[in-house]
Amino acid sequence: MDFKNLGKNFSDFSASLTPSASRIFQFTKEQFGQAEDKTQLPPDYIDLEKKVDALKQAHQKMIAVTSQYSNEAYDYPPNIKETFQDLGRTVSEKVSLLSSATTTAEAQAALIAPPSAKPQPKTFSHAVARASLASSQLLHQNHTGAGEDPLATALEKYAVTMERVGESRLAQDSQIQSSFLAGWNTTLNTNLNFATRARKNVERSRLSLDAVKAHAKGTTFKLGGQGSRADQHHEEQELSPEAQEEIEKAEDEFVTQTEEAVGVMKNVLDSPEPLRNLSELIAAQIEYHKKAYEALSELAPIVDGLQTEQEASYRKSREEAS
């Protein structure tokens, strides 16, 4: 086989390629370790790329977890079997209906009243509220002593409070979706995408530059890692003015794309939006836990009072029995 002519054919082939095909050809040569004098990117540019990659990965990891705030039932126990009637009305609505019931049948009807709006939320707090109210009514309906069953009364009040806690959780989730998730998704899918495109432009211009250099020097694939003396002599020859001009044009494009990419990456890295969004996430969580604390703090002394009264009544009954 005439290896000299084969190399010439490769050189002639590369010269006839379009700019896009030339880049692909240059990339292929690099993958096979056949590219010489690959243009290196500045160290500062490489450092920016690493920082942008880290920022992108941080966004992907956080969004993968916090996207659960868009799923209403993220804390809803999978083992709960609630019926259409269970989810038909809010606990507050059912308590209001129960307060006007005068018989066991009316109370039962209040519990299974047809829905007044969309099905109730499937959150853990709402599920606890519904279970607590249902338990309260079971105790009320089977209570035969004087006055109200204190545990049934406490469970009803607890049900109303837990519904408030559940509503606060939904408000938190909505705030996180609009302030944190929306912002971080914008950074990931828009700002970081701009940086990715800018970096691809740099890589394309770099491949074009090296392809132009390789063509000007007459280098191509070397079979067996050996080049002919004629090829080596050709590389040592001075470049023609046309070839030099073509290289300088490609170098200018490479520099321009690199500078633009540096600007885009710095803008992404310096943006205060991710930190502002994180601050809003924390604020939403604080507000939720604050409201949950307030609701339970209001309930605790009431239940404590019922418990104290029951203990006193229990002790009295034991004393009388003795």
Salt bridges, closest charged atoms under 4 A:
ASP12 OD2 - LYS8 NZ 3.00
GLU30 OE1 - LYS38 NZ 3.98
GLU30 OE2 - ARG206 NH1 2.36
GLU36 OE2 - LYS222 NZ 3.07
ASP37 OD2 - LYS217 NZ 3.63
ASP47 OD2 - LYS51 NZ 3.36
GLU49 OE2 - ARG199 NE 3.17
ASP53 OD1 - ARG199 NH1 2.88
ASP75 OD1 - ARG169 NH1 2.64
GLU82 OE2 - ARG130 NE 2.72
GLU167 OE2 - HIS126 NE2 2.63
ASP173 OD2 - ARG169 NH2 2.64
GLU203 OE2 - ARG206 NH2 2.78
ASP210 OD2 - ARG206 NH1 2.88
GLU235 OE2 - LYS222 NZ 3.77
GLU273 OE2 - ARG276 NH1 1.95
GLU287 OE2 - LYS291 NZ 3.68
GLU298 OE1 - ARG164 NH1 3.05
GLU311 OE1 - ARG315 NH1 3.95
